[in-house]
Amino acid sequence: MSKTLQWIGLAAVVAGLLFLACCISYRIGRNKAEIVTETDTLVIVRLDTIREKYPVYIAERVVDSVRIPVYCHDTTYVEVPITQKHYHQDSLYDAWVSGFMPQLDSIDVMQRTEIVEVTNYVQRPVPRWSFGVTAGPSVLWDGKFHAGLGVTAGLQYRF
């Protein structure tokens, strides 16, 4: 085998190894992000029913009066007071009822409760400085062809 063919073969092997090393380092470096923040939001809407069976009014006032005719041998007018009652309990409900002797029998309040849960996932940044050790074949030519294994160490800075 001629010397030229040996050099072409050696150059092809070195080029293939360089190409393989570049592909592997590209895949490893592609998965590492500087800072990645993911936000996961969960919203739960719930309707709570608050039932008050016997609400107690807190205020009563006469709003108006109505004259109603009553027929019994003669026409007589009766004054009927129209009252307004106010039912209230904390921030649960607020109800107004008007009429003649008004009474609120029961009240159902649908209170909307919204639960929001936010979760943040943060991936730490990749360090800029790194130190690496590698091993591989080495080739030396100083008049004679020498082949062997070599170990190298290096310091790297990422931009």
C-alpha positions as CSV (number, residue, x, y, z in Angstrom):
1,M,0.0,0.0,0.0
2,S,1.4,3.4,-0.9
3,K,2.1,6.2,1.5
4,T,-0.4,8.5,-0.1
5,L,-3.2,6.0,0.3
6,Q,-2.2,5.6,4.0
7,W,-2.4,9.3,4.5
8,I,-5.8,9.6,2.8
9,G,-7.1,6.7,5.0
10,L,-5.8,8.4,8.1
11,A,-7.3,11.7,7.1
12,A,-10.7,10.1,6.5
13,V,-10.6,8.4,9.9
14,V,-9.7,11.6,11.7
15,A,-12.4,13.6,9.8
16,G,-14.9,10.9,10.7
17,L,-13.9,11.1,14.4
18,L,-14.1,14.9,14.3
19,F,-17.5,14.8,12.7
20,L,-18.8,12.2,15.3
21,A,-17.4,14.4,18.2
22,C,-19.1,17.5,16.8
23,C,-22.5,15.7,16.4
24,I,-22.3,14.3,20.0
25,S,-21.3,17.7,21.5
26,Y,-24.1,19.4,19.5
27,R,-26.8,17.1,20.9
28,I,-25.5,17.4,24.5
29,G,-25.3,21.2,24.3
30,R,-28.7,21.6,22.6
31,N,-30.6,20.1,25.6
32,K,-29.0,22.5,28.1
33,A,-30.9,25.8,28.3
34,E,-29.7,28.9,30.0
35,I,-32.8,29.5,32.2
36,V,-36.1,27.8,31.5
37,T,-39.2,28.7,33.5
38,E,-42.4,26.7,33.1
39,T,-45.6,27.8,34.8
40,D,-48.4,25.3,35.4
41,T,-51.7,26.9,36.5
42,L,-54.6,24.9,37.8
43,V,-58.0,26.7,38.3
44,I,-60.8,25.0,40.2
45,V,-64.2,26.6,40.3
46,R,-66.5,25.4,43.0
47,L,-70.0,26.5,43.9
48,D,-70.8,26.3,47.6
49,T,-74.5,26.3,48.5
50,I,-75.2,28.2,51.7
51,R,-78.7,27.5,53.0
52,E,-80.3,29.7,55.7
53,K,-83.6,28.1,56.8
54,Y,-84.8,30.7,59.2
55,P,-83.2,34.1,58.4
56,V,-83.8,36.8,60.9
57,Y,-84.4,40.4,59.6
58,I,-82.3,43.2,60.9
59,A,-84.4,46.2,59.9
60,E,-88.1,46.8,59.2
61,R,-89.7,50.0,57.9
62,V,-93.0,51.0,56.5
63,V,-92.6,52.1,52.9
64,D,-96.2,52.8,51.8
65,S,-99.8,52.1,52.7
66,V,-102.6,51.0,50.5
67,R,-106.3,51.6,51.0
68,I,-108.3,48.4,50.3
69,P,-112.1,48.5,50.1
70,V,-113.9,46.0,52.3
71,Y,-117.6,45.2,51.4
72,C,-119.7,44.1,54.3
73,H,-123.3,45.8,54.2
74,D,-121.4,49.0,53.6
75,T,-118.1,50.0,51.9
76,T,-115.3,50.6,54.3
77,Y,-111.7,51.3,53.5
78,V,-108.9,49.7,55.4
79,E,-105.3,51.0,55.5
80,V,-102.8,48.2,54.9
81,P,-99.2,49.1,55.6
82,I,-96.6,47.9,53.1
83,T,-93.4,47.2,55.0
84,Q,-89.9,46.3,53.8
85,K,-87.6,44.0,55.7
86,H,-83.9,43.7,55.3
87,Y,-82.2,40.4,55.8
88,H,-78.4,40.4,56.1
89,Q,-75.7,38.1,57.4
90,D,-72.0,39.1,57.1
91,S,-71.0,38.8,53.5
92,L,-73.1,35.7,52.8
93,Y,-76.3,37.3,51.7
94,D,-78.2,40.6,51.6
95,A,-82.0,40.4,50.8
96,W,-84.9,42.9,50.8
97,V,-88.5,41.8,51.0
98,S,-91.5,44.1,50.6
99,G,-95.3,43.6,51.1
100,F,-97.9,43.2,53.8
101,M,-96.3,41.3,56.7
102,P,-93.5,40.0,54.5
103,Q,-91.5,37.0,55.6
104,L,-88.5,35.4,54.0
105,D,-88.9,31.6,54.4
106,S,-85.5,30.5,53.3
107,I,-82.7,31.6,51.1
108,D,-80.1,29.7,49.1
109,V,-76.9,31.5,48.1
110,M,-74.5,30.0,45.6
111,Q,-71.1,31.3,46.6
112,R,-68.5,30.9,43.9
113,T,-65.1,29.7,45.2
114,E,-62.1,29.9,42.8
115,I,-59.0,28.0,43.8
116,V,-55.9,29.0,41.7
117,E,-52.7,26.9,42.1
118,V,-49.6,28.2,40.3
119,T,-46.5,26.1,40.1
120,N,-43.3,27.4,38.7
121,Y,-40.5,25.1,37.5
122,V,-37.1,26.7,37.1
123,Q,-34.1,25.0,35.4
124,R,-30.8,26.4,36.7
125,P,-28.4,28.0,34.3
126,V,-25.5,26.0,32.8
127,P,-22.1,27.1,34.2
128,R,-20.0,29.1,31.8
129,W,-16.7,27.6,32.9
130,S,-16.1,23.8,32.6
131,F,-13.2,21.5,32.8
132,G,-13.0,18.3,30.8
133,V,-10.7,15.3,30.3
134,T,-10.7,13.3,27.1
135,A,-8.8,10.3,25.7
136,G,-8.3,9.1,22.2
137,P,-5.9,8.0,19.5
138,S,-2.9,10.2,18.6
139,V,-0.7,10.2,15.5
140,L,2.8,11.6,15.2
141,W,5.0,12.0,12.2
142,D,8.6,12.9,12.5
143,G,10.0,11.0,9.7
144,K,8.4,7.9,11.0
145,F,4.8,7.1,11.6
146,H,4.0,6.8,15.3
147,A,0.5,5.9,16.6
148,G,-0.7,5.7,20.2
149,L,-3.3,6.7,22.8
150,G,-3.3,10.2,24.3
151,V,-5.1,11.8,27.2
152,T,-5.8,15.6,27.2
153,A,-7.3,18.0,29.7
154,G,-8.9,21.3,28.9
155,L,-10.6,24.4,30.4
156,Q,-13.7,25.7,28.4
157,Y,-15.6,28.9,28.6
158,R,-19.1,29.2,27.0
159,F,-20.2,32.4,25.4
